[in-house]
Amino acid sequence: MHFQCVKELLLSSVNIVQKAVQSSSSIEVYTGIFIEASENELTIIGTNTDLSIRTQVKADIFKPGKILIEGKLFSDIVRKWPADKPINILLDENTNNVIIDDGNKNSSFKAEVKSMNVDDYPVFPDASKELEEGLAKSWNISQNQLKKAINATAFAAAKVDHSRLYLTAILLESKDGQLRVVATDSHRLGYYKIPGLDGDISAMITADDLSDIAKLMDDEDEEKQIHLTLTPRRAFFDIDNTTVVTRLIEGNFPPYEKVIPTQHNTKVKVERKLIVDAVDRIAVMIRGGTALAVKLTIVDNFLTIASGEMEYGNAKEEIYVEKEGENLEIKVDYRFLFEGLKAFTGENVEMLFKGSDSAILFKSSDMPEYLYLMMPLNF
């Protein structure tokens, strides 16, 4: 095998598949990057037990072939390569080593890296058989809309080490002609609706994986689509020249519709930037531990945000709001409040309260497809 590629193109592709390459593993091939040269392009793959990523990149192919090379080492070499020189890669068939230089006899840098046994590398997952047997389904979804939905919900999922694995996931569910994208850690919930998508979709995918997949999507061109295929065990995302395959999370997602409030006693409409900045300033006084609460007091047309009494001191800020209904006092986790408000776009946000012990519902006329729900602190 022998090829040359522009650094920028090769580095971009390596960075994409690197998310599926393990830094260490009892199965050595999972630490490697697979590269196959054929015709005028490279196919580059990273894989582990849960995630597989394949991407294509244009290159000058002098001799077709394939190699498996230690992922972190290869990534570091490509990342530090001079921008103005091509990367020339040759497999020495006598030693089975990979020679990396700039293609010139007088190259100032030359590396010789031992390759792994490429025949041990697992076959990239394929959904074609399950599609033929009717066990899998496919849809085309706007990249722009799905990226927005993932970014607006992923932060509400539980961290990866949570004992209830389904809470680390984002639910993709088709219902009533909408694709619903939902995440919750049981204390808060992000809920985004993408209209105009019929079909039977119900899958849970880790929020971390979906967040990485979202980074590959175009958030400007509204015409670009992602092709999603679901099998009983995996999700396949085809995005331009890249395919990402991830395992589905097993279990039952919480009945999220039942916890969304349908009534409220207090409604507040506030300029989003004002309240985001105010919460950010108040958070300076909160230094961690168990004291993560801020107190929200709503009286007439003013919302007061106050930190608690702590050894460092306290702070409060008062901002003007449009209020309907009863006055209210409620304690909340400032992180949940700040992250939820940051997920909205547009000028204004509405906060709906049923009482000091009930969930707060956030919505905005500037972003009608999105809801955020947050439980109060009861102490």
N, C-alpha and C positions, 0 to 999 in steps of 0.2 A: 504494500500500500504506500502511496505517495501523493501528497496534495499540498497546495498552498492556499492560505486564506488571509483576508484582511483582519487585522487584530480586532477592530471594533465589532465586526460581524461575529467572529468566533467567540469573543468575550461575552457578547450579549447572549449567544446560544448556551454557552457554558453556564452562565449565571442562571438561566432559566432552569436547566436540568439539575443544577447543583442542589436545589431544594429537596430533591428526592434522593440525593447521595448521602450516605451516612459517613460520619467522620471515623467511626469505628464500629465494627460488627463482628460477631462470631462467624458470619458468612462473608467471606472476603470480597466476593464480587459486588456486594452492596456498597462497598466503599469506592467502586470504580465508575468511570464514565466510559460508556460504549460509543465508539465512533465508527461509522461505516461510510466509505467513500464510493460513490457510484455515479456515473455520467458526469453531471456538472454540479452536484450538490453533496453535502454531508448530511447524514442522519445521526443525530446525537441523542443519547438516551441516558437518563438516570433512573434508578428504581430501588425500591425497598419493599418490605412486605405489605405496606399500606398505600404507597404512592408511586406512580410511574409517570415520567414525563418524557415525551419525544418531540424534538423540534428539527426542522430542516434549515440549512443555510447554504448559500451559493459559495462555491469554491472552485479553484482550478484543480481538476483531478488528472494526475499523470498516470496513476496506476490504481485501479479499484482494489478494495480490500476492507478489512475491519480490524479494529484493535480494542482492547480494554485496558485503560490506564488509570492509575490511582487518582481519584478525583480531586482531592484537596491540593496535591502537588501540581497536577496539570492546571488547575484553576489559578494557582499562585503564579505559575510560569506565564500563562496567558495574560493575567492581570498586569504583570510587571513588564510586559514586552513593550519595546519602543513603538510609539504610535505610527512612526513613518516607515516601519519595516514590515514586510509580510511575514507570516509564520509558516515555515516550511516543515512539514512532518513526514518522516519516512520510517517505515518499518523495515528493520534489518532482519531478513528472513533467516540468516545464519545464527544470529544471537537471540532473535525474538525481542530485541530492544527497540524502543522508539527513539529516533534521533530528531531533535528539535533544534532548528537554526533558522537563518533568514534566507536560505537557498543559495547563498554565494559561497564560493570556495574560501574566501577570506572573511567569513562571518566572524564578528567579534565575540559572539556568544554561541555556544553549542552545548546542548544537554543530551545525555543518553540515559533514558529511563526504562527500567524493566517493565515489561507489560505483563498483564495477568492472562490467564487462559480464557480466551474469548469464547470458547465453546461451552464454558460453564455458565455463561450469562443467560438468565432466564428470557424466554420469549416474551415480547411485549404483548400485553393483554389485547384481545380482539373480541368485539361484541357481535361479529357477523353471524356466527352460528346461533346465538340467542335471538338475534333479530329474525333470522329465517324461521326459527321454531316458535316465534311469537312470544318469547319470554322476555323480550326487551322492547322498549319504545324510544322514539326519538322526537325531538322538538327543535325548532329554531327560535331563539330568544334574542332580543336586542342586547348587544354588549353594553351599551350605554345604560339601559334600564337595570340590567342585572348587576352591573358594577355598583350603581347607586344603592340598590337594595342590599347588597352584601355589606357595603361600607356603613350603611345606616343601621345594621342589625348586629354585626359580628361582635362589637364591643360588649353587647348585653349577654353573650354566652359565658358560661363558666370556664375557668381555666382548665388546661388540659389534664391536670392531675386530680380533677374532681372525681369523687367516688362514683357519682352517677354519670356515666359516660355520655348519655343522651343530652345532658345539659351543656356539654361542650360543643354541641352540634348546632347547625342552622338547619331548620326544616324548610324544604321546598315542597309546597303542596298546591296542586291545582284544584280550585273550587270556585263554582259560580262564574266561570269564564275568566278567572284571575289566577295568576301565579302568586301565591302568598309566600313570603320569605320571612321566617320568624326565628328569633333566638331569645332564650331566657336562661337566667341562672337561678330562678325561683324568687329573686328579690326585685327583678326588673325585667322588662320585656320590650324588644324592638320588633315592629310589625310593619312590613312594607308590601304593597299590592302592585303587581304589574298587570295591567288590564289586557284583555284580548288574547288570552292563552287558554285554549280548551284542551281537554285530555285528562288522563289519569296520572298525575304525578304525586308521589309521596316518598320523599327520601330525606334522610338525615346525613349530613356531611359535616365533618369537623369545621368549626369556624376558622381555625388556623389555615386549613387547606383551602377553604373557599376564599379567604383573604389573600392568599398567595395567588390563586387563580384569577382573582379580580384585578391584580396588578398587571396581568397580561391583556386585559380588555381595554378597548378604546372607549374613552368617556366623552369624546367630542363628535365623532361621526355617528349620527343616529341611525344610519342605514346599515351599519355593520352588525352582523349577527354571530351568535355563538351556537354551535350545534351540540345539543345535550342528548346523550343516550343513557338510559338507565336500564341496568340488568338487575336481577335479584340481589346481587352482591356488590356491584360497582357502578360508579358514575363516570361517563366519558365526556370530556369537554374538548371539542374541536374549536380552536381559536386561531384563525388565520393559518399559519404553518406549524402550529404547535398542538399536540394532543396531551391532555392531562387525564390520568385515570386514578381515581381514589376509591378506597373501600367505603361502603356505606356503614353508618353506625346502626347497630341493632338496638331494639327496645321500642318503647312507646313514648312519643313526645307528649308533654303535658297538655291537657285540654285548654289551650290558650284562649279560645273564644269565651269560655265561661268566666274568665277573670277580668275581661275588659269591661269597665263600668259603663252602664247605660243611663245612670242618673247622677246628678251633682247638685250640691247646695251652694257652691261658690265657684264663680268663673272669673278668671283673671286674664286679661290680654295685655301683653307687655312687649316692648321693643326688644327683640332677641339679643342684640349686641349689648344693650344696657345691662340685662340680667346676667349674661355670660361674663362680662367684665367685672360686674359686682361680685359674683361668686368667686371668680379668680382672685380678686383682691382679698376677700374674706379668708380664702383658703390659706393665705400666707400665715395666718395665726394658728393653723391646724397642723400639728407636727406628728401625726400618726398615733399609734397605739389604738386604744379603744375609742378615743374621743374624735370621731370622724364626723360628728354631727354639726349641722347648722340649723338654726331655728328660723322658720319663715313665719312672719306675723303680717297678716293682711287686715288692715283697718282702713275703712273708707277707700280712698283711691291711692293708698300707699302700701307698698310691700317692703318690709324691713327684713334684711338678711343679717343674721348675727351669729358669730361664733360663740362657743360655750365659754364658761369660766375655767381657765386653765392656768398652769404655773407661768406661762409666757405672757398672759394677758388676754384681752378679748378685743373684738372689733365688730362694727355693724355698719350697714349702709342702707339707706332708704331710697327707693326709686318709685317714680310715678307709674301707676297702672290704671287700666280701665277695669272696674270691678262690677260684677253682678252678684247679688246674693249676700250671704252672711259673712261677717268677720270670722277670722280663723287664725289659729296658731298650730304649727305642726313642725316636727323635727324630721330631718332627712339626712341621708348620707351625702355629703357634699360632692363626692366623686361621681355618684350616680346622677346627681342633679347636673353637674357640669358636663359630663359626657353625653347625657341625653340632650341637653340644650345645644351642644356643639354638633349633634347629628342633624339638626334641622338646617335648612337653607331659607333664605327670604328674610324679610324685615321683622315680622312679628311671630309670636308663639302664644298659644292659649294654654292655660293650666286649669284643669277642672278638678275640684275637690268635693268629695262627699262628706268628709269629716276628718278629724285629726288622726283617726285610727284606720282610715281607708286608703286605698291606692290612689295615686295622683295620675291623671291622664293628661298627656301633652299632645297637642296637635297644632296644625297651622294651615290656614287657607292658602299659603304660599307653597305648601307641600302636602296636598290633600291625600296622597297615596301612602302617607306615613303616620304611624302612631307610636308613642313611647309611653310605657307604663312603669311606675316606680312605687314601691312600698315605702311607707314611712318608718321611722325608728320609734320604737315604743319603750322609752326609758326616760 
